[in-house]
Amino acid sequence: MRLFAKVSIALVVLLAVLFGALAIGLPRLIESEGFGRSLRANASAVLGRPVEWDALRAGVFPPRLVIESPRIESEGGQTDASRPASRLRADAIDLRMAWLPLLQRRVEVDSLVFRGLDLVVTRTADGFELPVGGAGREGDASSSPDSPDTTADEGATSPAPAPGGAPVDGADLGVALRRFVIEGGRIVVVDRTLAHPIEWRLEDVELEGREQERSGAAAIELHTRLAADGRDAGSLHASGTIDLGGAYDLDLDLTQIALAELQPYVEDVALAGAASGRISVAGAASSFASSSADLVVEDASIGMQGVTLRGRLAVQAERAGEAPLAFRGTLDAGEGGRIRASGTRAPSGGVQAEIELDAVDVTPFAPLAGGNRRLGGQASGHVALTTRDAGGLARLEGEVDVASARLVDGGLDLAGRLAVAFDLQPDASGGPVRMAGRAVLSEARVRADRVDLAGRFELGARREATEPIALTGEVALVDGGRVSWTGNATEEGRLDLNASLAAFDLAIAAPFLPDPSIRMGGRATGKARIVGPLGALELLSLDVDIESGQLETPDYGLSGPLHLTADLREPTKGLRGDVVVDLTRARLSYGESFRKPAGVRATAATKLARTATGGTAFESVIALRNAERIVAKGALDGTTSIVLTAPAFDVKGWDELLPALAAWEAEGPVALEGLGLRFDEQGASRFEGRLELRDVGVRVSETGRVRLRGAIVGEGSTLRSDGLQAVTKGVVLAVDARVEDPFDVARFELGLDTVGAAEANDLVSAFTSRADTVFGPLALNGRLRGALSGGSSFYDALEGQVRFGIGEPGGGRLRGVSLLRTVLDQLPLLGGAARLTQPFRGGRSLDDWFTEYFERIEGDLAIGGGRIEARTLRLVYPGYEATLRGPLRLDDLTLDMKGELILKADLVTALRGATSPSAPAPVAGADPGTEPVAEPEQRKPIHIPLARVRGRLGAPEVSMTPETLLAVPKLLFQATGLDTLSIGVGKAIGRALGAGN
């Protein structure tokens, strides 16, 4: 025992000496300059980067190595001022090992501590650039920090080789790390894969990894703050276990992670909000065990395709082994509603999800509607979504109810309660989509400009396999109007729909007319069909009755019931097809020139075709009133043309269609022989064809009518007469008329001539209000010209002349009128004296000259300046004549003239009597004191000036001048033969008459 005790004491002393030697020698070796150079070279060779430090310190109890201010820089150094290159720096690295395992050829590191770690990693398109490279880049691959450089300082000693000469390379040594620590570290990841690089920083990194004795795994715990380009991005805490074999079980706790900083990594989705919660993962290098997540994103904002959803987002997910990933989430938008989603995602990629909507505000979804449309309402319901493993939609179905739904698009405002049900099943091979859907908008109200309607709208669609899409729909309005349709559509958008209308108000379509001044209304009942894409229809067919129809433009008007059938082919490319319309029960108008009352027959069957220039040609067969067949042909292609052809029809009663005919009371047959009108692009008009007047009667005065026979011919910009005659009783007038530019100034020339024998009374009775006034043979000719429109009135622009004569041969009669009596009635003494002395004088009685029969009447009328002026109106009677000048109204023969009355020699002679002594004949208006001169037996004519002749030709009123009245005494003496009386008596009578007594 004593020996054992002595030996034991000796061994302890020996070990103490050995440990003492190591404690003194090892630090000196490590801290020597030669060892440092050798260690730098070997470390640089192993790491592939230059390695530097400020100092090395070593300890024995316990064994430790401290590297102060180690540095590993990338070869390029810092690439720019704002983004550092990859590097590794630290304030110190403290490595502590256990003694006893070293004696057992095992390396057990009690702890590896990085203090003040500063690690910079760069991410490029080729991967991550680390501050350390592969071993053996520089120097000998077999070199190690345990092999000092042969050029070491003299104080340096080389370690002895391992026993047996075996290399000390650690190939058969067990290595264990008990504890790994980063204190106050910072890790920077510079991501240069983005267009605008981002610098991610893990600040205040506190990491501790500790080996668990039983499992051999390392329990780790990490605390750090996250920043992006200097902006706070939240913090995270990680804990769990991991071993060198690849097994892991980790929990990651996130706090206020800023999702907006992840935006550069997400395409087509805008993210914002602060995420907090836990993510857990477990598994091994070759297998996945489980994962779970429980996250909450406050103030979440998710934007995609213009739609941005905001609120509080809560997400949970878990997965075990090869089972699908189960997830559920809720977006709570407060007053904006809630969206709940749950489902699974298979490892192969397929997704099954259920989405519940609870009063979700649809306003943010307006961008999906396109344009500047606005949406409103609260959506509730559910949606089920299934995708295929390889990607792509497998099925989408659901039912959604939108309360207070609203769509505003420009002037259109659509509101109501919307219920939608749908089921979509795309074909996996890319074939047709199987689908079924139905949308109902109840309590609907549509407002647009002048339209304000309410009702219920319904639309349905269904498709099976390769069949076209079957469509159904109905619009039921609260006013009783209804439109329903059935048909089909292809994926390319080609429609084939049959629609039914019942009392549908056409005013709904008024806002969509191209001209806002057009007013449209009425109730349509009937059928319709459309075939082809909406933007390029192949067929539009209509068969409708319209009650209380209304169509008003500034020029045209239609009101009342009508029937319309139409078959239009490719209507969006131009009108082509057939249109039949019956407007018999409707009222039509075109300004003031055309008015068709209800009940007058009006039908039209029209064929439409496209012209070579892209315009529209038409041919219509029209039945209007008693005109059985009016054929209208024409075109609308930059110019407008129409040609009318119709067999003879009676125009009697057409004044109810053409108010301008009312004053004429036209009746009799007319025929249209290709009467045409064309307007060119400049608005100029051209005419062609003929309008035949086949004994058409018209009223020209209150009692008179004429009949027109002949034609009106269109020639270019002119309308002219051809063989036109106006006939009234026995009078035939040849009419030579010509009108230039009828739709512009409408300048005209008109010639009138009597043809053959004519009776004046027939013409006067026809054209004036004084029938049976003038009788006798008539000869007339006139030439007039003027304009129907322009700056001046019709009468102001009218000019020309008219000449006429009545009474040749044979004389004539002006019934009840003797101009001589009218004049002598103004000279009662002259007429009375002649009558008193006639028995004493002998010869013809004065009354014999008061006859209404004349020899002739001649007139030369000048028309111009809005006046009709008689240059000469000569009335010739037996024994006297009158010549008048001045205005004459033709409509009632009213006079306002002046002139003179000439008493011819035979009348003067008759007044004196055959037995009276001869005496000179005074001149009316001469000096009463003038002595008469000797005269022959035959008396000279007496001229009596007429100051004014008014009234009518059948009842003239004559006024005389004072000079005429002063000549009355001598006229009286001559007329009575009393010139033999004493001069005193004559003077006395003269004074009395001159004094007006």
DAPE-V683300 format. One record per residue. N is the residue number from 0. RES is the residue in one small letter. PSI is psi as a letter, one per 20 degrees, with the letter a starting at -180 (none if undefined). Layout:
# DAPE-V683300
N;RES;PSI + N;RES;PSI
This chain:
# DAPE-V683300
0;m;g + 1;r;g + 2;l;g + 3;f;h + 4;a;g + 5;k;g + 6;v;g + 7;s;g + 8;i;h + 9;a;g + 10;l;g + 11;v;g + 12;v;g + 13;l;g + 14;l;h + 15;a;g + 16;v;g + 17;l;g + 18;f;h + 19;g;g + 20;a;g + 21;l;g + 22;a;h + 23;i;h + 24;g;h + 25;l;g + 26;p;h + 27;r;h + 28;l;g + 29;i;h + 30;e;i + 31;s;q + 32;e;h + 33;g;g + 34;f;h + 35;g;g + 36;r;g + 37;s;g + 38;l;h + 39;r;g + 40;a;g + 41;n;g + 42;a;g + 43;s;h + 44;a;g + 45;v;g + 46;l;i + 47;g;j + 48;r;q + 49;p;p + 50;v;p + 51;e;q + 52;w;r + 53;d;h + 54;a;q + 55;l;p + 56;r;q + 57;a;q + 58;g;q + 59;v;g + 60;f;n + 61;p;r + 62;p;p + 63;r;q + 64;l;p + 65;v;p + 66;i;o + 67;e;p + 68;s;l + 69;p;q + 70;r;p + 71;i;o + 72;e;q + 73;s;r + 74;e;h + 75;g;i + 76;g;a + 77;q;p + 78;t;h + 79;d;r + 80;a;h + 81;s;h + 82;r;o + 83;p;q + 84;a;r + 85;s;q + 86;r;r + 87;l;p + 88;r;q + 89;a;q + 90;d;g + 91;a;q + 92;i;p + 93;d;o + 94;l;p + 95;r;p + 96;m;r + 97;a;q + 98;w;g + 99;l;g + 100;p;h + 101;l;h + 102;l;i + 103;q;j + 104;r;k + 105;r;q + 106;v;o + 107;e;o + 108;v;o + 109;d;h + 110;s;q + 111;l;o + 112;v;p + 113;f;o + 114;r;p + 115;g;l + 116;l;p + 117;d;n + 118;l;p + 119;v;p + 120;v;p + 121;t;p + 122;r;p + 123;t;a + 124;a;h + 125;d;i + 126;g;b + 127;f;p + 128;e;o + 129;l;q + 130;p;i + 131;v;q + 132;g;a + 133;g;q + 134;a;q + 135;g;j + 136;r;h + 137;e;q + 138;g;a + 139;d;p + 140;a;h + 141;s;i + 142;s;q + 143;s;r + 144;p;i + 145;d;i + 146;s;n + 147;p;q + 148;d;q + 149;t;i + 150;t;k + 151;a;q + 152;d;r + 153;e;h + 154;g;i + 155;a;q + 156;t;q + 157;s;q + 158;p;q + 159;a;q + 160;p;q + 161;a;q + 162;p;q + 163;g;j + 164;g;j + 165;a;p + 166;p;q + 167;v;m + 168;d;j + 169;g;j + 170;a;h + 171;d;k + 172;l;q + 173;g;p + 174;v;p + 175;a;p + 176;l;o + 177;r;h + 178;r;p + 179;f;p + 180;v;p + 181;i;p + 182;e;p + 183;g;l + 184;g;r + 185;r;p + 186;i;p + 187;v;p + 188;v;o + 189;v;o + 190;d;o + 191;r;j + 192;t;i + 193;l;q + 194;a;h + 195;h;o + 196;p;q + 197;i;q + 198;e;o + 199;w;p + 200;r;p + 201;l;o + 202;e;q + 203;d;l + 204;v;p + 205;e;o + 206;l;p + 207;e;p + 208;g;p + 209;r;p + 210;e;p + 211;q;p + 212;e;g + 213;r;g + 214;s;h + 215;g;i + 216;a;r + 217;a;p + 218;a;p + 219;i;q + 220;e;p + 221;l;p + 222;h;p + 223;t;r + 224;r;q + 225;l;p + 226;a;q + 227;a;o + 228;d;l + 229;g;i + 230;r;p + 231;d;p + 232;a;j + 233;g;a + 234;s;r + 235;l;q + 236;h;p + 237;a;q + 238;s;q + 239;g;b + 240;t;q + 241;i;q + 242;d;r + 243;l;i + 244;g;i + 245;g;i + 246;a;q + 247;y;q + 248;d;n + 249;l;q + 250;d;p + 251;l;o + 252;d;p + 253;l;q + 254;t;o + 255;q;l + 256;i;p + 257;a;o + 258;l;h + 259;a;h + 260;e;i + 261;l;i + 262;q;g + 263;p;i + 264;y;i + 265;v;p + 266;e;q + 267;d;j + 268;v;p + 269;a;p + 270;l;q + 271;a;q + 272;g;r + 273;a;o + 274;a;p + 275;s;q + 276;g;a + 277;r;p + 278;i;p + 279;s;p + 280;v;q + 281;a;q + 282;g;a + 283;a;r + 284;a;h + 285;s;i + 286;s;q + 287;f;p + 288;a;g + 289;s;r + 290;s;q + 291;s;q + 292;a;q + 293;d;n + 294;l;q + 295;v;p + 296;v;o + 297;e;q + 298;d;l + 299;a;q + 300;s;o + 301;i;o + 302;g;p + 303;m;p + 304;q;k + 305;g;i + 306;v;p + 307;t;p + 308;l;p + 309;r;q + 310;g;b + 311;r;p + 312;l;p + 313;a;p + 314;v;p + 315;q;q + 316;a;q + 317;e;q + 318;r;p + 319;a;p + 320;g;c + 321;e;j + 322;a;q + 323;p;q + 324;l;p + 325;a;p + 326;f;q + 327;r;q + 328;g;q + 329;t;p + 330;l;o + 331;d;o + 332;a;j + 333;g;c + 334;e;i + 335;g;j + 336;g;a + 337;r;q + 338;i;p + 339;r;p + 340;a;q + 341;s;q + 342;g;a + 343;t;q + 344;r;o + 345;a;q + 346;p;h + 347;s;i + 348;g;i + 349;g;q + 350;v;p + 351;q;p + 352;a;q + 353;e;p + 354;i;p + 355;e;p + 356;l;p + 357;d;n + 358;a;l + 359;v;p + 360;d;p + 361;v;i + 362;t;g + 363;p;i + 364;f;j + 365;a;h + 366;p;h + 367;l;h + 368;a;i + 369;g;r + 370;g;b + 371;n;k + 372;r;q + 373;r;q + 374;l;q + 375;g;r + 376;g;r + 377;q;p + 378;a;p + 379;s;q + 380;g;a + 381;h;q + 382;v;p + 383;a;p + 384;l;p + 385;t;p + 386;t;r + 387;r;r + 388;d;h + 389;a;j + 390;g;q + 391;g;q + 392;l;p + 393;a;g + 394;r;q + 395;l;o + 396;e;q + 397;g;r + 398;e;p + 399;v;p + 400;d;p + 401;v;o + 402;a;q + 403;s;l + 404;a;q + 405;r;p + 406;l;p + 407;v;o + 408;d;n + 409;g;c + 410;g;i + 411;l;p + 412;d;o + 413;l;p + 414;a;q + 415;g;a + 416;r;p + 417;l;p + 418;a;p + 419;v;p + 420;a;p + 421;f;q + 422;d;o + 423;l;p + 424;q;n + 425;p;q + 426;d;p + 427;a;h + 428;s;j + 429;g;j + 430;g;a + 431;p;q + 432;v;p + 433;r;p + 434;m;q + 435;a;p + 436;g;q + 437;r;p + 438;a;p + 439;v;p + 440;l;o + 441;s;r + 442;e;k + 443;a;q + 444;r;p + 445;v;p + 446;r;p + 447;a;o + 448;d;d + 449;r;i + 450;v;p + 451;d;o + 452;l;q + 453;a;q + 454;g;b + 455;r;p + 456;f;p + 457;e;p + 458;l;p + 459;g;q + 460;a;q + 461;r;q + 462;r;p + 463;e;p + 464;a;c + 465;t;j + 466;e;q + 467;p;r + 468;i;p + 469;a;p + 470;l;q + 471;t;q + 472;g;r + 473;e;q + 474;v;o + 475;a;o + 476;l;q + 477;v;i + 478;d;j + 479;g;i + 480;g;q + 481;r;p + 482;v;p + 483;s;q + 484;w;q + 485;t;q + 486;g;b + 487;n;r + 488;a;q + 489;t;r + 490;e;h + 491;e;i + 492;g;j + 493;r;p + 494;l;q + 495;d;n + 496;l;p + 497;n;p + 498;a;q + 499;s;p + 500;l;q + 501;a;o + 502;a;l + 503;f;p + 504;d;o + 505;l;i + 506;a;h + 507;i;h + 508;a;i + 509;a;g + 510;p;i + 511;f;j + 512;l;q + 513;p;h + 514;d;o + 515;p;i + 516;s;i + 517;i;p + 518;r;p + 519;m;q + 520;g;a + 521;g;r + 522;r;o + 523;a;p + 524;t;p + 525;g;b + 526;k;q + 527;a;q + 528;r;p + 529;i;q + 530;v;p + 531;g;r + 532;p;q + 533;l;h + 534;g;i + 535;a;m + 536;l;q + 537;e;h + 538;l;p + 539;l;o + 540;s;p + 541;l;q + 542;d;n + 543;v;q + 544;d;p + 545;i;o + 546;e;q + 547;s;k + 548;g;q + 549;q;p + 550;l;o + 551;e;p + 552;t;r + 553;p;h + 554;d;h + 555;y;q + 556;g;p + 557;l;p + 558;s;q + 559;g;r + 560;p;q + 561;l;r + 562;h;p + 563;l;p + 564;t;q + 565;a;q + 566;d;n + 567;l;p + 568;r;p + 569;e;l + 570;p;h + 571;t;i + 572;k;j + 573;g;q + 574;l;p + 575;r;p + 576;g;b + 577;d;p + 578;v;p + 579;v;p + 580;v;p + 581;d;o + 582;l;k + 583;t;g + 584;r;j + 585;a;r + 586;r;p + 587;l;q + 588;s;q + 589;y;n + 590;g;c + 591;e;i + 592;s;h + 593;f;p + 594;r;o + 595;k;o + 596;p;r + 597;a;q + 598;g;i + 599;v;p + 600;r;p + 601;a;o + 602;t;q + 603;a;p + 604;a;o + 605;t;p + 606;k;p + 607;l;q + 608;a;q + 609;r;q + 610;t;r + 611;a;h + 612;t;j + 613;g;j + 614;g;a + 615;t;p + 616;a;q + 617;f;q + 618;e;o + 619;s;p + 620;v;o + 621;i;p + 622;a;o + 623;l;o + 624;r;d + 625;n;j + 626;a;o + 627;e;h + 628;r;o + 629;i;o + 630;v;p + 631;a;p + 632;k;q + 633;g;a + 634;a;q + 635;l;n + 636;d;l + 637;g;h + 638;t;q + 639;t;p + 640;s;q + 641;i;p + 642;v;p + 643;l;p + 644;t;p + 645;a;p + 646;p;r + 647;a;p + 648;f;q + 649;d;p + 650;v;j + 651;k;p + 652;g;i + 653;w;i + 654;d;i + 655;e;i + 656;l;h + 657;l;n + 658;p;h + 659;a;h + 660;l;i + 661;a;g + 662;a;h + 663;w;i + 664;e;l + 665;a;q + 666;e;q + 667;g;r + 668;p;q + 669;v;q + 670;a;q + 671;l;o + 672;e;m + 673;g;k + 674;l;o + 675;g;q + 676;l;p + 677;r;p + 678;f;p + 679;d;a + 680;e;h + 681;q;j + 682;g;i + 683;a;q + 684;s;q + 685;r;q + 686;f;q + 687;e;r + 688;g;a + 689;r;q + 690;l;o + 691;e;p + 692;l;o + 693;r;m + 694;d;l + 695;v;p + 696;g;p + 697;v;q + 698;r;p + 699;v;i + 700;s;a + 701;e;h + 702;t;i + 703;g;q + 704;r;q + 705;v;r + 706;r;p + 707;l;p + 708;r;p + 709;g;b + 710;a;q + 711;i;p + 712;v;p + 713;g;p + 714;e;n + 715;g;c + 716;s;j + 717;t;q + 718;l;p + 719;r;q + 720;s;q + 721;d;o + 722;g;k + 723;l;p + 724;q;q + 725;a;p + 726;v;p + 727;t;o + 728;k;d + 729;g;j + 730;v;p + 731;v;p + 732;l;p + 733;a;p + 734;v;p + 735;d;o + 736;a;q + 737;r;p + 738;v;p + 739;e;p + 740;d;m + 741;p;h + 742;f;j + 743;d;d + 744;v;h + 745;a;l + 746;r;p + 747;f;q + 748;e;p + 749;l;p + 750;g;p + 751;l;p + 752;d;p + 753;t;q + 754;v;o + 755;g;a + 756;a;p + 757;a;q + 758;e;p + 759;a;h + 760;n;h + 761;d;g + 762;l;g + 763;v;h + 764;s;h + 765;a;h + 766;f;i + 767;t;r + 768;s;j + 769;r;m + 770;a;q + 771;d;l + 772;t;g + 773;v;p + 774;f;q + 775;g;r + 776;p;p + 777;l;p + 778;a;p + 779;l;q + 780;n;q + 781;g;q + 782;r;o + 783;l;q + 784;r;q + 785;g;a + 786;a;p + 787;l;i + 788;s;r + 789;g;a + 790;g;h + 791;s;r + 792;s;r + 793;f;g + 794;y;h + 795;d;h + 796;a;i + 797;l;p + 798;e;r + 799;g;a + 800;q;q + 801;v;p + 802;r;p + 803;f;q + 804;g;p + 805;i;p + 806;g;j + 807;e;p + 808;p;r + 809;g;i + 810;g;a + 811;g;a + 812;r;p + 813;l;n + 814;r;p + 815;g;j + 816;v;p + 817;s;o + 818;l;h + 819;l;g + 820;r;g + 821;t;h + 822;v;g + 823;l;h + 824;d;h + 825;q;i + 826;l;m + 827;p;h + 828;l;h + 829;l;g + 830;g;g + 831;g;g + 832;a;h + 833;a;h + 834;r;h + 835;l;h + 836;t;i + 837;q;h + 838;p;h + 839;f;h + 840;r;h + 841;g;a + 842;g;a + 843;r;q + 844;s;q + 845;l;h + 846;d;h + 847;d;h + 848;w;i + 849;f;l + 850;t;q + 851;e;j + 852;y;p + 853;f;r + 854;e;g + 855;r;q + 856;i;p + 857;e;p + 858;g;q + 859;d;o + 860;l;p + 861;a;p + 862;i;p + 863;g;q + 864;g;k + 865;g;j + 866;r;q + 867;i;o + 868;e;p + 869;a;o + 870;r;h + 871;t;p + 872;l;o + 873;r;p + 874;l;o + 875;v;o + 876;y;r + 877;p;p + 878;g;i + 879;y;r + 880;e;q + 881;a;p + 882;t;p + 883;l;q + 884;r;q + 885;g;a + 886;p;q + 887;l;p + 888;r;p + 889;l;h + 890;d;h + 891;d;j + 892;l;k + 893;t;p + 894;l;q + 895;d;m + 896;m;r + 897;k;r + 898;g;b + 899;e;q + 900;l;p + 901;i;o + 902;l;o + 903;k;r + 904;a;g + 905;d;h + 906;l;g + 907;v;g + 908;t;g + 909;a;h + 910;l;h + 911;r;h + 912;g;q + 913;a;h + 914;t;i + 915;s;q + 916;p;q + 917;s;q + 918;a;q + 919;p;q + 920;a;o + 921;p;r + 922;v;p + 923;a;p + 924;g;i + 925;a;r + 926;d;p + 927;p;h + 928;g;i + 929;t;p + 930;e;p + 931;p;q + 932;v;r + 933;a;q + 934;e;q + 935;p;r + 936;e;h + 937;q;p + 938;r;q + 939;k;q + 940;p;q + 941;i;p + 942;h;o + 943;i;o + 944;p;p + 945;l;o + 946;a;h + 947;r;p + 948;v;o + 949;r;a + 950;g;b + 951;r;r + 952;l;h + 953;g;i + 954;a;m + 955;p;q + 956;e;p + 957;v;p + 958;s;q + 959;m;r + 960;t;r + 961;p;h + 962;e;h + 963;t;g + 964;l;h + 965;l;h + 966;a;i + 967;v;h + 968;p;g + 969;k;h + 970;l;h + 971;l;g + 972;f;g + 973;q;g + 974;a;h + 975;t;i + 976;g;k + 977;l;k + 978;d;i + 979;t;i + 980;l;r + 981;s;q + 982;i;h + 983;g;g + 984;v;g + 985;g;g + 986;k;h + 987;a;g + 988;i;h + 989;g;g + 990;r;h + 991;a;g + 992;l;g + 993;g;h + 994;a;j + 995;g;j + 996;n;none
